[in-house]
Amino acid sequence: MVFIGIIPVFTFALGTWQLQRLKWKVNLIDELEEKLQLRPLSLPPKINLSVIPEFVYRKVSLRGRWDHAHTLVLAPRVRDGTHGAHVVTPLIRENGTTTEDGEVEIIGMLRTSQPRNSFTPENKPEEGKWYWADVDAMAEYAGGKKADVQPVFVEQIFEGHAGEAGTRLSKGIPIGRAPTIDLRNAHLSYVITWYALSGLTTFMFARVLIHKKRFNGRKLPRFT
C-alpha cells in the first residue's frame, strides 16, 4: 500500500525534473542559435584549446591548404535519406601574410568530439576505420604535436540550394553541413510520460483507497 502511494509522488518528481531540463535545453539551444547568427570569427594562428567548448557552434573563418594525405572518412552517415560518409581533411594554415597556390578559405562551425554511445564501434585508425569524431585521435592521426597539429574540429558550412548540393554529390565533391543546431531535445516527451504516469497511478491509488474504505465499512454477517 505504501509502495503504491509512493509511485505517484516519485513519477511527479521525475516529470518536474524533466520540465526543468526542458527549460534548460530550450535556453541552451536559443543561446547557440544566437551565436550562430554572429559574424564568423577569424581563428588565431595558435588556438587556446581550453576555451573551445565556450565557442561550440560559433562560425569561424580560416584559410589554408588541404592535407589530403591525412584525409579520413567517418562512416556510415545519412544526409536527407542518402547514405554516405563525412570526409575530414586537415587544413595546413599559413601565417596569414601571404597567399599560397591551392589555398582555400572556408567558413565553418567549431565543434568538439562527439559522444560515443554503446552501439558505436571503437575507431580503428590503424585500419582506416573511423565511426565517430574523436578530435584528439584524429589530430594524432594527422601528425599530432610533433607536426604541430592542433586538435580543433571545424565543420564546413554549405548554404547553397538543393540543386547545387545534388550536382556536387553527383561529381563526388563533399558538401558542408547546414548551419543549424542539432542538439537532441526529447525532454518534452519525458515530461508528458512521467506526468501521465503520475496521474494514472494517482487515480489507481485513489481507487484502492476507496475500495478499502468500502470494504472496511461493510458489516460482516452474523451466524447463530
N, C-alpha and C positions, 0 to 999 in steps of 0.2 A: 504493500500500500504506500509506504514511504517512497519507494523507488518510483512508482507511477507518478507521485506528486512532484518528484524532483525533475522528471523529464521536461515538463512544460517550461520550468524556470531555466533549465540548462539550455534548451533549444532557443528560448527567447534571448538569453545572454549571447549565444552564438550569433543570432540574427543581428543583434545590436552591434556586436563587434565587427561583423561583415559590413554593416552600414557605415561604420566609421572608416573601415578600409576602403569602401567605395568612394566616400568623400575625399579621402587622401589620394586615391588613384586618379580621380577626375581632376583634382587640383594639380597633380603632377603632370598629367597629360596637357592640361591648359598651359602650364609653365613651359613645357617643352615645345608646344605649338608656338608660343610667343618667341622662344629662342630661334625657332626655325624661320621666323619671318625677318630676323635681323640680317643686316648685310654680312656677307662672308668675311671671316677673319683671315688675315694673311699669317700663315704659320711661321714662327721664327725658325732660324736655322737649327737651334738647339731647343727642344721642347721639354718643358717641365712635366714629366710623366705623372707626378702626384696630383696635378690639377685637372687631368683629362676627364675624370668622372663628373666634374662640375660643368664640363662643356659638351657632354654627350648630346647628340642631335644638333649641335651648333654647326652651321655652314662654315666651311673653310675653303680657302683657295690656295693652291700650291702649284709649283712649276718644276719640271724636271724631265728626265728621260726614263722610259720604261726599261726595267731589268727583266727582259723576257726569259733569261736563262734560269731565273728562280720563280717563274710563274707556277702557281699551284691551283688546284681545282677542288672546290668544295661541292660534293655531290652526295645524293641527288637533291635537286631543288625543283620547285614548281613555280612558274610565273604565268598567271592568267590561264591556267589549265594546261600549259605547255611544260613538259618535263625538260630539264636541262641541268645546268650547274652554275655555280658562282666562280668567276675567274678572279683570282687575287694575284696581282703583279706588283712587286716592289717598285718604288719610284726613286730614282737617283737624283737628288736635288743638288743644284749648283749653288754658288754663293749669292746669286741674285743680281750680280753686277753685269753679267754678260748673258747673251742668248746663244745657246749651242744648237747645232744641227740636230734635228729629231726631237727637239724639246717640245713638250706639251704643257698646257695649262688646264687644270681641272678644277671643278667645283664639287665638293662632296660634303658628307656629314661625318663628324667624329663619332666613332663607336668604340665600344670596349669588347672584351671577349664575350662570346655567347655562352650562357649557361648550358651545360650538357646534362640531358636527362638520362634516365636509366635505359632508355631504348636506343640511344645513340651510341654507336661503336666508338672505341678509342681511335684517335688518329694514328696512322702508321706512316710517318714521314719517310722512313727508310724504304717503304714500298710505294710511295707516292699516293697514298690513300688518305684523304682528308674528309672528315664528315662534319666538323663544326669549327667555328672560328676561335682558335686558341692563339691570341695575338702574340704572346711570348714565344710559343713554339714556332709560329710562322716566321717571326723575326730571326729566330735562331737558324731556321732552315735557310734563310736568305743570307746568312753570314754572321749574324749575331754581333756581339760587341766588338769582336776582332775586326769586322768590316764596318764598324761604326753604324750599324743598322739600328734605328730607333723603333721600338715596338709601338707604333702609332697606326691605328687602323682607321682608314677613311673610306667610306662607301661613296663611290662616284654617283652624282645625281644626273638623271636624264629627265628632261622636262619637255621632250618632243611629243608629237602626236602618235597615235597608234600606227598609222601608216608608215611613218619613219621607223618606228621600232620594228615593225614587221620586215621592212626592207633590210635593216641592219642584221636581223636574225637570219634572214634567208642567205645573207652573204657570210654568215659565221662571225659577224662583228659583235662583240659583247656590248650590252647596253647597261647603263646605270639604273639605279632604283629610283622610284618616285620619292619626292621629298615629303614623306608622310611619317607619322609616329606609329610604330607597330607594336606598342605595348598591349599585351593581352589584359582585358578588363572583364572578368566574369563575376565580379563581386555582386552585381545586381541579382543574378540567378541564385547565388548563395543566400542572399538576403531573403528572397522570396521563399526559397526552400526551407530555411530554418524557421522563419516566422510562420509558414504554413504548418510545419510540424508542431510548432508550439501551440498554434490554435487547435489543431486536431487532437493533440494529446491533452490539452486543457478540457476540451469537450468530452473526451473519453474519461478523464479523471472525474469530471462533474457527474457523468452518468453512473460511475461506480459509487460515488458518494450517495447519490440519490437512491440507487438500488439498495445500498447497505442500510440507509436510513429507513426505507420502507420495510425491509426485511426485519430489522430490529423492532420496528413498531408493531408488527403483527403479534397477535395473541396466539399462543400455542393452544391447541385443543386439549381439553381435559378428559381424562378417561376415569371412569369409576368402576 
